[in-house]
Amino acid sequence: MQKRLRYMRGPELLHNTLQLKQYGVIATGGGRMRHEHFEMARLVVARKLDMKRMYAIWRIDPPWQPVTKKGQGQRMGGGKGAIDHYVTPIKAGRVILEVAGKCEYAEVWPMLKIVAERLPFQAEAVSQDIIIKKEAEAKWKEENNQNKYTMKYIIQNNMGGCHRMLSPFDHYWYGKYL
């Protein structure tokens, strides 16, 4: 299978809201989750979650995309290597894990923070209120921006010959997502 990096680039358009409207872990950057990361998050949630009052829901698929690797010391050529492990590609804005029940954000924040810090990409622990505030702040910043030289304007007008240094993804997302 090819690398298919497009599965990790850009914003997540579908699974980017909390279904239960309480708390969760959201990816702020793209990356790949291996089986070890799933196991780490599962163990942290199992240890810290009070099962009588709270519950957690996984919002991502198990690892399905194969990643190949050649053995160390191999010479160049000889074709593609054998499958080494499987991963789940994650885009920016994807909800990874949700926690709900009879609990407060202060109770579940330490657990969600541990999970977010140990993931192989940038992620953060959020609540529904935090998501609403961030969306309102981003909208306010875009509407009240006094500087006309935004990244979008610079890329569209090729200021400073920036097209030579930018990838097609920068042209599409205007430098917002990696």
PyMOL commands that place a pseudoatom at each C-alpha (Angstrom):
pseudoatom trace, name=CA, resn=MET, resi=1, chain=A, elem=C, hetatm=0, pos=[0.000, 0.000, 0.000]
pseudoatom trace, name=CA, resn=GLN, resi=2, chain=A, elem=C, hetatm=0, pos=[1.176, 3.549, -0.660]
pseudoatom trace, name=CA, resn=LYS, resi=3, chain=A, elem=C, hetatm=0, pos=[1.826, 5.995, 2.183]
pseudoatom trace, name=CA, resn=ARG, resi=4, chain=A, elem=C, hetatm=0, pos=[-1.293, 8.018, 1.391]
pseudoatom trace, name=CA, resn=LEU, resi=5, chain=A, elem=C, hetatm=0, pos=[-0.263, 11.068, 3.386]
pseudoatom trace, name=CA, resn=ARG, resi=6, chain=A, elem=C, hetatm=0, pos=[-3.492, 12.811, 2.342]
pseudoatom trace, name=CA, resn=TYR, resi=7, chain=A, elem=C, hetatm=0, pos=[-5.218, 10.801, 5.093]
pseudoatom trace, name=CA, resn=MET, resi=8, chain=A, elem=C, hetatm=0, pos=[-3.257, 12.857, 7.665]
pseudoatom trace, name=CA, resn=ARG, resi=9, chain=A, elem=C, hetatm=0, pos=[-3.161, 16.297, 6.038]
pseudoatom trace, name=CA, resn=GLY, resi=10, chain=A, elem=C, hetatm=0, pos=[-5.755, 19.052, 6.325]
pseudoatom trace, name=CA, resn=PRO, resi=11, chain=A, elem=C, hetatm=0, pos=[-8.700, 19.398, 8.694]
pseudoatom trace, name=CA, resn=GLU, resi=12, chain=A, elem=C, hetatm=0, pos=[-11.085, 16.648, 9.724]
pseudoatom trace, name=CA, resn=LEU, resi=13, chain=A, elem=C, hetatm=0, pos=[-14.443, 17.557, 8.213]
pseudoatom trace, name=CA, resn=LEU, resi=14, chain=A, elem=C, hetatm=0, pos=[-16.637, 14.780, 9.630]
pseudoatom trace, name=CA, resn=HIS, resi=15, chain=A, elem=C, hetatm=0, pos=[-15.635, 13.642, 13.133]
pseudoatom trace, name=CA, resn=ASN, resi=16, chain=A, elem=C, hetatm=0, pos=[-14.765, 17.040, 14.605]
pseudoatom trace, name=CA, resn=THR, resi=17, chain=A, elem=C, hetatm=0, pos=[-17.519, 17.601, 17.190]
pseudoatom trace, name=CA, resn=LEU, resi=18, chain=A, elem=C, hetatm=0, pos=[-18.242, 15.970, 20.533]
pseudoatom trace, name=CA, resn=GLN, resi=19, chain=A, elem=C, hetatm=0, pos=[-21.310, 13.749, 20.149]
pseudoatom trace, name=CA, resn=LEU, resi=20, chain=A, elem=C, hetatm=0, pos=[-21.990, 13.618, 23.892]
pseudoatom trace, name=CA, resn=LYS, resi=21, chain=A, elem=C, hetatm=0, pos=[-21.321, 17.372, 24.349]
pseudoatom trace, name=CA, resn=GLN, resi=22, chain=A, elem=C, hetatm=0, pos=[-19.093, 16.870, 27.409]
pseudoatom trace, name=CA, resn=TYR, resi=23, chain=A, elem=C, hetatm=0, pos=[-15.323, 16.184, 27.317]
pseudoatom trace, name=CA, resn=GLY, resi=24, chain=A, elem=C, hetatm=0, pos=[-12.757, 14.636, 25.009]
pseudoatom trace, name=CA, resn=VAL, resi=25, chain=A, elem=C, hetatm=0, pos=[-9.338, 14.579, 23.377]
pseudoatom trace, name=CA, resn=ILE, resi=26, chain=A, elem=C, hetatm=0, pos=[-9.025, 16.331, 20.012]
pseudoatom trace, name=CA, resn=ALA, resi=27, chain=A, elem=C, hetatm=0, pos=[-6.037, 16.172, 17.651]
pseudoatom trace, name=CA, resn=THR, resi=28, chain=A, elem=C, hetatm=0, pos=[-4.623, 19.602, 16.790]
pseudoatom trace, name=CA, resn=GLY, resi=29, chain=A, elem=C, hetatm=0, pos=[-2.208, 18.173, 14.228]
pseudoatom trace, name=CA, resn=GLY, resi=30, chain=A, elem=C, hetatm=0, pos=[-2.113, 15.229, 11.872]
pseudoatom trace, name=CA, resn=GLY, resi=31, chain=A, elem=C, hetatm=0, pos=[-0.313, 11.964, 12.532]
pseudoatom trace, name=CA, resn=ARG, resi=32, chain=A, elem=C, hetatm=0, pos=[-0.545, 8.206, 12.854]
pseudoatom trace, name=CA, resn=MET, resi=33, chain=A, elem=C, hetatm=0, pos=[-1.626, 6.116, 15.838]
pseudoatom trace, name=CA, resn=ARG, resi=34, chain=A, elem=C, hetatm=0, pos=[-0.068, 2.710, 16.321]
pseudoatom trace, name=CA, resn=HIS, resi=35, chain=A, elem=C, hetatm=0, pos=[-1.433, -0.133, 18.418]
pseudoatom trace, name=CA, resn=GLU, resi=36, chain=A, elem=C, hetatm=0, pos=[0.856, 0.918, 21.293]
pseudoatom trace, name=CA, resn=HIS, resi=37, chain=A, elem=C, hetatm=0, pos=[-0.824, 4.338, 21.475]
pseudoatom trace, name=CA, resn=PHE, resi=38, chain=A, elem=C, hetatm=0, pos=[-4.271, 2.751, 21.632]
pseudoatom trace, name=CA, resn=GLU, resi=39, chain=A, elem=C, hetatm=0, pos=[-3.100, 0.469, 24.421]
pseudoatom trace, name=CA, resn=MET, resi=40, chain=A, elem=C, hetatm=0, pos=[-1.554, 3.366, 26.366]
pseudoatom trace, name=CA, resn=ALA, resi=41, chain=A, elem=C, hetatm=0, pos=[-4.769, 5.390, 26.172]
pseudoatom trace, name=CA, resn=ARG, resi=42, chain=A, elem=C, hetatm=0, pos=[-6.891, 2.367, 27.095]
pseudoatom trace, name=CA, resn=LEU, resi=43, chain=A, elem=C, hetatm=0, pos=[-4.794, 1.672, 30.193]
pseudoatom trace, name=CA, resn=VAL, resi=44, chain=A, elem=C, hetatm=0, pos=[-4.844, 5.316, 31.339]
pseudoatom trace, name=CA, resn=VAL, resi=45, chain=A, elem=C, hetatm=0, pos=[-8.626, 5.500, 30.934]
pseudoatom trace, name=CA, resn=ALA, resi=46, chain=A, elem=C, hetatm=0, pos=[-9.144, 2.153, 32.690]
pseudoatom trace, name=CA, resn=ARG, resi=47, chain=A, elem=C, hetatm=0, pos=[-7.038, 3.235, 35.680]
pseudoatom trace, name=CA, resn=LYS, resi=48, chain=A, elem=C, hetatm=0, pos=[-8.357, 6.781, 36.114]
pseudoatom trace, name=CA, resn=LEU, resi=49, chain=A, elem=C, hetatm=0, pos=[-12.023, 6.550, 35.091]
pseudoatom trace, name=CA, resn=ASP, resi=50, chain=A, elem=C, hetatm=0, pos=[-14.706, 5.960, 37.734]
pseudoatom trace, name=CA, resn=MET, resi=51, chain=A, elem=C, hetatm=0, pos=[-16.815, 3.331, 35.963]
pseudoatom trace, name=CA, resn=LYS, resi=52, chain=A, elem=C, hetatm=0, pos=[-19.840, 3.859, 38.232]
pseudoatom trace, name=CA, resn=ARG, resi=53, chain=A, elem=C, hetatm=0, pos=[-20.331, 7.478, 37.160]
pseudoatom trace, name=CA, resn=MET, resi=54, chain=A, elem=C, hetatm=0, pos=[-18.478, 7.924, 33.852]
pseudoatom trace, name=CA, resn=TYR, resi=55, chain=A, elem=C, hetatm=0, pos=[-17.881, 6.185, 30.561]
pseudoatom trace, name=CA, resn=ALA, resi=56, chain=A, elem=C, hetatm=0, pos=[-15.549, 6.642, 27.591]
pseudoatom trace, name=CA, resn=ILE, resi=57, chain=A, elem=C, hetatm=0, pos=[-16.162, 6.223, 23.870]
pseudoatom trace, name=CA, resn=TRP, resi=58, chain=A, elem=C, hetatm=0, pos=[-13.490, 5.686, 21.198]
pseudoatom trace, name=CA, resn=ARG, resi=59, chain=A, elem=C, hetatm=0, pos=[-14.127, 7.798, 18.115]
pseudoatom trace, name=CA, resn=ILE, resi=60, chain=A, elem=C, hetatm=0, pos=[-11.397, 6.370, 15.866]
pseudoatom trace, name=CA, resn=ASP, resi=61, chain=A, elem=C, hetatm=0, pos=[-10.995, 3.148, 13.929]
pseudoatom trace, name=CA, resn=PRO, resi=62, chain=A, elem=C, hetatm=0, pos=[-8.505, 0.469, 14.971]
pseudoatom trace, name=CA, resn=PRO, resi=63, chain=A, elem=C, hetatm=0, pos=[-5.216, 0.411, 13.031]
pseudoatom trace, name=CA, resn=TRP, resi=64, chain=A, elem=C, hetatm=0, pos=[-5.873, -0.589, 9.429]
pseudoatom trace, name=CA, resn=GLN, resi=65, chain=A, elem=C, hetatm=0, pos=[-3.250, 1.054, 7.217]
pseudoatom trace, name=CA, resn=PRO, resi=66, chain=A, elem=C, hetatm=0, pos=[-0.114, -1.081, 6.716]
pseudoatom trace, name=CA, resn=VAL, resi=67, chain=A, elem=C, hetatm=0, pos=[3.349, 0.438, 7.090]
pseudoatom trace, name=CA, resn=THR, resi=68, chain=A, elem=C, hetatm=0, pos=[6.258, -1.417, 5.510]
pseudoatom trace, name=CA, resn=LYS, resi=69, chain=A, elem=C, hetatm=0, pos=[9.883, -1.548, 6.599]
pseudoatom trace, name=CA, resn=LYS, resi=70, chain=A, elem=C, hetatm=0, pos=[13.024, -3.204, 5.352]
pseudoatom trace, name=CA, resn=GLY, resi=71, chain=A, elem=C, hetatm=0, pos=[15.429, -4.881, 7.709]
pseudoatom trace, name=CA, resn=GLN, resi=72, chain=A, elem=C, hetatm=0, pos=[18.415, -2.980, 9.050]
pseudoatom trace, name=CA, resn=GLY, resi=73, chain=A, elem=C, hetatm=0, pos=[21.547, -3.384, 6.960]
pseudoatom trace, name=CA, resn=GLN, resi=74, chain=A, elem=C, hetatm=0, pos=[19.698, -4.104, 3.720]
pseudoatom trace, name=CA, resn=ARG, resi=75, chain=A, elem=C, hetatm=0, pos=[21.148, -2.768, 0.515]
pseudoatom trace, name=CA, resn=MET, resi=76, chain=A, elem=C, hetatm=0, pos=[19.182, -0.501, -1.785]
pseudoatom trace, name=CA, resn=GLY, resi=77, chain=A, elem=C, hetatm=0, pos=[16.731, -2.152, -4.172]
pseudoatom trace, name=CA, resn=GLY, resi=78, chain=A, elem=C, hetatm=0, pos=[15.068, -5.502, -3.842]
pseudoatom trace, name=CA, resn=GLY, resi=79, chain=A, elem=C, hetatm=0, pos=[11.529, -4.127, -3.849]
pseudoatom trace, name=CA, resn=LYS, resi=80, chain=A, elem=C, hetatm=0, pos=[9.249, -2.919, -1.114]
pseudoatom trace, name=CA, resn=GLY, resi=81, chain=A, elem=C, hetatm=0, pos=[9.787, -4.250, 2.388]
pseudoatom trace, name=CA, resn=ALA, resi=82, chain=A, elem=C, hetatm=0, pos=[7.434, -6.463, 4.364]
pseudoatom trace, name=CA, resn=ILE, resi=83, chain=A, elem=C, hetatm=0, pos=[4.580, -5.081, 6.483]
pseudoatom trace, name=CA, resn=ASP, resi=84, chain=A, elem=C, hetatm=0, pos=[6.017, -3.988, 9.833]
pseudoatom trace, name=CA, resn=HIS, resi=85, chain=A, elem=C, hetatm=0, pos=[2.917, -2.666, 11.630]
pseudoatom trace, name=CA, resn=TYR, resi=86, chain=A, elem=C, hetatm=0, pos=[-0.487, -1.060, 11.092]
pseudoatom trace, name=CA, resn=VAL, resi=87, chain=A, elem=C, hetatm=0, pos=[-1.551, 2.519, 11.858]
pseudoatom trace, name=CA, resn=THR, resi=88, chain=A, elem=C, hetatm=0, pos=[-4.642, 4.724, 11.956]
pseudoatom trace, name=CA, resn=PRO, resi=89, chain=A, elem=C, hetatm=0, pos=[-4.157, 8.065, 10.149]
pseudoatom trace, name=CA, resn=ILE, resi=90, chain=A, elem=C, hetatm=0, pos=[-5.520, 11.073, 12.072]
pseudoatom trace, name=CA, resn=LYS, resi=91, chain=A, elem=C, hetatm=0, pos=[-6.268, 14.559, 10.712]
pseudoatom trace, name=CA, resn=ALA, resi=92, chain=A, elem=C, hetatm=0, pos=[-6.233, 17.846, 12.629]
pseudoatom trace, name=CA, resn=GLY, resi=93, chain=A, elem=C, hetatm=0, pos=[-9.502, 18.425, 14.488]
pseudoatom trace, name=CA, resn=ARG, resi=94, chain=A, elem=C, hetatm=0, pos=[-10.382, 14.730, 14.839]
pseudoatom trace, name=CA, resn=VAL, resi=95, chain=A, elem=C, hetatm=0, pos=[-12.027, 13.636, 18.098]
pseudoatom trace, name=CA, resn=ILE, resi=96, chain=A, elem=C, hetatm=0, pos=[-10.035, 10.697, 19.458]
pseudoatom trace, name=CA, resn=LEU, resi=97, chain=A, elem=C, hetatm=0, pos=[-11.765, 9.903, 22.737]
pseudoatom trace, name=CA, resn=GLU, resi=98, chain=A, elem=C, hetatm=0, pos=[-14.883, 11.142, 24.515]
pseudoatom trace, name=CA, resn=VAL, resi=99, chain=A, elem=C, hetatm=0, pos=[-15.688, 10.942, 28.220]
pseudoatom trace, name=CA, resn=ALA, resi=100, chain=A, elem=C, hetatm=0, pos=[-19.167, 11.574, 29.576]
pseudoatom trace, name=CA, resn=GLY, resi=101, chain=A, elem=C, hetatm=0, pos=[-21.380, 10.836, 32.542]
pseudoatom trace, name=CA, resn=LYS, resi=102, chain=A, elem=C, hetatm=0, pos=[-21.876, 12.442, 35.937]
pseudoatom trace, name=CA, resn=CYS, resi=103, chain=A, elem=C, hetatm=0, pos=[-18.562, 14.266, 36.165]
pseudoatom trace, name=CA, resn=GLU, resi=104, chain=A, elem=C, hetatm=0, pos=[-16.969, 17.677, 35.981]
pseudoatom trace, name=CA, resn=TYR, resi=105, chain=A, elem=C, hetatm=0, pos=[-14.183, 18.827, 33.664]
pseudoatom trace, name=CA, resn=ALA, resi=106, chain=A, elem=C, hetatm=0, pos=[-11.814, 19.247, 36.619]
pseudoatom trace, name=CA, resn=GLU, resi=107, chain=A, elem=C, hetatm=0, pos=[-12.208, 15.516, 37.397]
pseudoatom trace, name=CA, resn=VAL, resi=108, chain=A, elem=C, hetatm=0, pos=[-11.474, 14.173, 33.930]
pseudoatom trace, name=CA, resn=TRP, resi=109, chain=A, elem=C, hetatm=0, pos=[-8.968, 16.823, 32.776]
pseudoatom trace, name=CA, resn=PRO, resi=110, chain=A, elem=C, hetatm=0, pos=[-5.874, 15.151, 34.320]
pseudoatom trace, name=CA, resn=MET, resi=111, chain=A, elem=C, hetatm=0, pos=[-6.709, 11.847, 32.648]
pseudoatom trace, name=CA, resn=LEU, resi=112, chain=A, elem=C, hetatm=0, pos=[-7.420, 13.436, 29.262]
pseudoatom trace, name=CA, resn=LYS, resi=113, chain=A, elem=C, hetatm=0, pos=[-4.256, 15.550, 29.531]
pseudoatom trace, name=CA, resn=ILE, resi=114, chain=A, elem=C, hetatm=0, pos=[-2.119, 12.434, 30.101]
pseudoatom trace, name=CA, resn=VAL, resi=115, chain=A, elem=C, hetatm=0, pos=[-3.626, 10.764, 27.024]
pseudoatom trace, name=CA, resn=ALA, resi=116, chain=A, elem=C, hetatm=0, pos=[-3.189, 13.908, 24.889]
pseudoatom trace, name=CA, resn=GLU, resi=117, chain=A, elem=C, hetatm=0, pos=[0.458, 14.365, 25.902]
pseudoatom trace, name=CA, resn=ARG, resi=118, chain=A, elem=C, hetatm=0, pos=[1.418, 10.780, 25.087]
pseudoatom trace, name=CA, resn=LEU, resi=119, chain=A, elem=C, hetatm=0, pos=[-0.048, 10.679, 21.584]
pseudoatom trace, name=CA, resn=PRO, resi=120, chain=A, elem=C, hetatm=0, pos=[2.436, 10.826, 18.673]
pseudoatom trace, name=CA, resn=PHE, resi=121, chain=A, elem=C, hetatm=0, pos=[0.925, 14.118, 17.389]
pseudoatom trace, name=CA, resn=GLN, resi=122, chain=A, elem=C, hetatm=0, pos=[-0.334, 17.362, 18.914]
pseudoatom trace, name=CA, resn=ALA, resi=123, chain=A, elem=C, hetatm=0, pos=[-3.591, 16.887, 20.836]
pseudoatom trace, name=CA, resn=GLU, resi=124, chain=A, elem=C, hetatm=0, pos=[-5.470, 18.615, 23.637]
pseudoatom trace, name=CA, resn=ALA, resi=125, chain=A, elem=C, hetatm=0, pos=[-8.071, 17.839, 26.293]
pseudoatom trace, name=CA, resn=VAL, resi=126, chain=A, elem=C, hetatm=0, pos=[-11.233, 19.856, 25.706]
pseudoatom trace, name=CA, resn=SER, resi=127, chain=A, elem=C, hetatm=0, pos=[-14.782, 20.352, 26.910]
pseudoatom trace, name=CA, resn=GLN, resi=128, chain=A, elem=C, hetatm=0, pos=[-17.762, 21.502, 24.863]
pseudoatom trace, name=CA, resn=ASP, resi=129, chain=A, elem=C, hetatm=0, pos=[-17.418, 25.014, 26.351]
pseudoatom trace, name=CA, resn=ILE, resi=130, chain=A, elem=C, hetatm=0, pos=[-13.766, 25.233, 25.304]
pseudoatom trace, name=CA, resn=ILE, resi=131, chain=A, elem=C, hetatm=0, pos=[-14.636, 24.227, 21.738]
pseudoatom trace, name=CA, resn=ILE, resi=132, chain=A, elem=C, hetatm=0, pos=[-17.366, 26.880, 21.510]
pseudoatom trace, name=CA, resn=LYS, resi=133, chain=A, elem=C, hetatm=0, pos=[-15.011, 29.567, 22.881]
pseudoatom trace, name=CA, resn=LYS, resi=134, chain=A, elem=C, hetatm=0, pos=[-12.237, 28.640, 20.419]
pseudoatom trace, name=CA, resn=GLU, resi=135, chain=A, elem=C, hetatm=0, pos=[-14.618, 28.743, 17.453]
pseudoatom trace, name=CA, resn=ALA, resi=136, chain=A, elem=C, hetatm=0, pos=[-15.962, 32.140, 18.542]
pseudoatom trace, name=CA, resn=GLU, resi=137, chain=A, elem=C, hetatm=0, pos=[-12.423, 33.473, 19.071]
pseudoatom trace, name=CA, resn=ALA, resi=138, chain=A, elem=C, hetatm=0, pos=[-11.276, 32.280, 15.627]
pseudoatom trace, name=CA, resn=LYS, resi=139, chain=A, elem=C, hetatm=0, pos=[-14.319, 33.853, 14.004]
pseudoatom trace, name=CA, resn=TRP, resi=140, chain=A, elem=C, hetatm=0, pos=[-13.740, 37.135, 15.863]
pseudoatom trace, name=CA, resn=LYS, resi=141, chain=A, elem=C, hetatm=0, pos=[-10.055, 37.197, 14.860]
pseudoatom trace, name=CA, resn=GLU, resi=142, chain=A, elem=C, hetatm=0, pos=[-10.923, 36.640, 11.202]
pseudoatom trace, name=CA, resn=GLU, resi=143, chain=A, elem=C, hetatm=0, pos=[-13.611, 39.333, 11.177]
pseudoatom trace, name=CA, resn=ASN, resi=144, chain=A, elem=C, hetatm=0, pos=[-11.603, 41.948, 13.093]
pseudoatom trace, name=CA, resn=ASN, resi=145, chain=A, elem=C, hetatm=0, pos=[-8.226, 41.438, 11.428]
pseudoatom trace, name=CA, resn=GLN, resi=146, chain=A, elem=C, hetatm=0, pos=[-6.771, 44.844, 10.500]
pseudoatom trace, name=CA, resn=ASN, resi=147, chain=A, elem=C, hetatm=0, pos=[-3.735, 43.448, 8.690]
pseudoatom trace, name=CA, resn=LYS, resi=148, chain=A, elem=C, hetatm=0, pos=[-4.536, 42.782, 5.041]
pseudoatom trace, name=CA, resn=TYR, resi=149, chain=A, elem=C, hetatm=0, pos=[-1.354, 40.711, 4.601]
pseudoatom trace, name=CA, resn=THR, resi=150, chain=A, elem=C, hetatm=0, pos=[-2.732, 37.398, 5.766]
pseudoatom trace, name=CA, resn=MET, resi=151, chain=A, elem=C, hetatm=0, pos=[-1.170, 34.094, 4.754]
pseudoatom trace, name=CA, resn=LYS, resi=152, chain=A, elem=C, hetatm=0, pos=[-3.974, 33.613, 2.239]
pseudoatom trace, name=CA, resn=TYR, resi=153, chain=A, elem=C, hetatm=0, pos=[-3.276, 37.008, 0.627]
pseudoatom trace, name=CA, resn=ILE, resi=154, chain=A, elem=C, hetatm=0, pos=[0.483, 36.399, 0.537]
pseudoatom trace, name=CA, resn=ILE, resi=155, chain=A, elem=C, hetatm=0, pos=[0.120, 32.967, -1.101]
pseudoatom trace, name=CA, resn=GLN, resi=156, chain=A, elem=C, hetatm=0, pos=[-2.517, 34.071, -3.615]
pseudoatom trace, name=CA, resn=ASN, resi=157, chain=A, elem=C, hetatm=0, pos=[-0.362, 37.005, -4.767]
pseudoatom trace, name=CA, resn=ASN, resi=158, chain=A, elem=C, hetatm=0, pos=[2.979, 35.131, -4.691]
pseudoatom trace, name=CA, resn=MET, resi=159, chain=A, elem=C, hetatm=0, pos=[4.582, 37.793, -2.524]
pseudoatom trace, name=CA, resn=GLY, resi=160, chain=A, elem=C, hetatm=0, pos=[8.335, 37.388, -2.253]
pseudoatom trace, name=CA, resn=GLY, resi=161, chain=A, elem=C, hetatm=0, pos=[8.208, 34.489, -4.711]
pseudoatom trace, name=CA, resn=CYS, resi=162, chain=A, elem=C, hetatm=0, pos=[6.774, 32.205, -2.023]
pseudoatom trace, name=CA, resn=HIS, resi=163, chain=A, elem=C, hetatm=0, pos=[5.356, 29.725, -4.563]
pseudoatom trace, name=CA, resn=ARG, resi=164, chain=A, elem=C, hetatm=0, pos=[8.814, 28.226, -5.021]
pseudoatom trace, name=CA, resn=MET, resi=165, chain=A, elem=C, hetatm=0, pos=[8.930, 27.154, -1.382]
pseudoatom trace, name=CA, resn=LEU, resi=166, chain=A, elem=C, hetatm=0, pos=[5.345, 26.038, -0.806]
pseudoatom trace, name=CA, resn=SER, resi=167, chain=A, elem=C, hetatm=0, pos=[3.770, 22.646, -1.339]
pseudoatom trace, name=CA, resn=PRO, resi=168, chain=A, elem=C, hetatm=0, pos=[0.402, 22.092, -3.035]
pseudoatom trace, name=CA, resn=PHE, resi=169, chain=A, elem=C, hetatm=0, pos=[-1.095, 21.590, 0.436]
pseudoatom trace, name=CA, resn=ASP, resi=170, chain=A, elem=C, hetatm=0, pos=[0.039, 25.072, 1.462]
pseudoatom trace, name=CA, resn=HIS, resi=171, chain=A, elem=C, hetatm=0, pos=[-1.687, 26.469, -1.613]
pseudoatom trace, name=CA, resn=TYR, resi=172, chain=A, elem=C, hetatm=0, pos=[-4.861, 24.580, -0.725]
pseudoatom trace, name=CA, resn=TRP, resi=173, chain=A, elem=C, hetatm=0, pos=[-4.995, 25.220, 3.045]
pseudoatom trace, name=CA, resn=TYR, resi=174, chain=A, elem=C, hetatm=0, pos=[-2.943, 28.484, 3.053]
pseudoatom trace, name=CA, resn=GLY, resi=175, chain=A, elem=C, hetatm=0, pos=[-0.376, 27.228, 5.535]
pseudoatom trace, name=CA, resn=LYS, resi=176, chain=A, elem=C, hetatm=0, pos=[-2.900, 26.386, 8.248]
pseudoatom trace, name=CA, resn=TYR, resi=177, chain=A, elem=C, hetatm=0, pos=[-2.506, 22.601, 8.304]
pseudoatom trace, name=CA, resn=LEU, resi=178, chain=A, elem=C, hetatm=0, pos=[0.638, 20.559, 7.830]
for i in range(1, 178): cmd.bond("trace and resi %d" % i, "trace and resi %d" % (i + 1))
show_as sticks, trace
zoom trace
